[in-house]
Amino acid sequence: MDTQAFSLPARPAPAIRIRPSRNEDLGAITAIYGHHVRHGTASFELEPPGVEEMRRRRVEILMRRLPYLVAEDADGAILGYAYAGAYRPRAAYGNTVENSIYARHDAVGRGIGTRLLAELIARCEALGLRQMVAVVGDSANLASVRLHQALGFRVVGTLHAVGRKHGRWLDSVLLQRPLGRGEATAPLGEG
């Protein structure tokens, strides 16, 4: 999962509400993501998925009881979305999630990414999860790296030239943040 470039907020984001996504949000979510697939380097996908594929992906997240959020303005327009997905499929990774955040291209710089990520972190902590990983596509995506750092993530590594898009090689920057008690204690139910 990828993260999209965000500027830290230059102005307040009044009347923006963060809420769980709904089926009727999928058209806007698909359009937001499609723009970033076509024009950006945060996602390493080369072709934008359609609404049905985005629906399938969302259902997979929700079936795991993980948060899938949207940011909407006072008029109900979707300005961005974020979700937490499984970091890896093996059982031992069960307390670790990976985040994905995308803002509508014309809404960048309004604090949407910050608000979405903060709420995503809070909801994952409430679920008892212990670690969140961010995989930022393109090491030149400094705004996304800084967004994550501002919310407690630390850079843990860079995978060099692991993707190729728009005629150039791209890095992936790995960031990590403890959730709740992190590794200080075993998760509930584990002795």
QUIFEN-V388242 format. One line per field, one symbol per residue. ss: DSSP state (A for helix, B for strand, O for the rest). phi: phi as a letter, one per 40 degrees, with the letter a starting at -180 (. if undefined). burial: # if it has 24 or more other ideal C-beta (glycine too) atoms within 12 Angstrom, else .. Layout:
ss->???
phi->???
burial->???
//
This chain:
ss->OOBOOOOOOOOOOOOOBBBBOOAAAAAAAAAAAAAAAAAOOOOOOOOOOOAAAAAAAAAAAAAOOOOBBBBBOOOOOBBBBBBBBBOOOOAAAOOBBBBBBBBOAAAOOOOAAAAAAAAAAAAAAAOOOOBBBBBBBOOOOAAAAAAAAAOOOBBBBBBBBBBBBOOBBBBBBBBBBBOOOOOOOOOOOOO
phi->.bbbdbccdcacbcfbbcaccbdccccccccccdccccbbbccccbbcccdccccdccdcccccgbcbbbbbcccgccbiaaabbdcaccdccdbbbbcbbbbddcbcgbgccccccccccdcccccgcbabbbbccgccccccdcdcccbgcbcbibccfcbbafgacbcbbbbaacbfcfccaccdgbc
burial->#########...#..#.####...##.##########..######........#..##..#....########....##########.......###########.###############.###.#############.#.#########.#.#.......#.#....###########...........
//
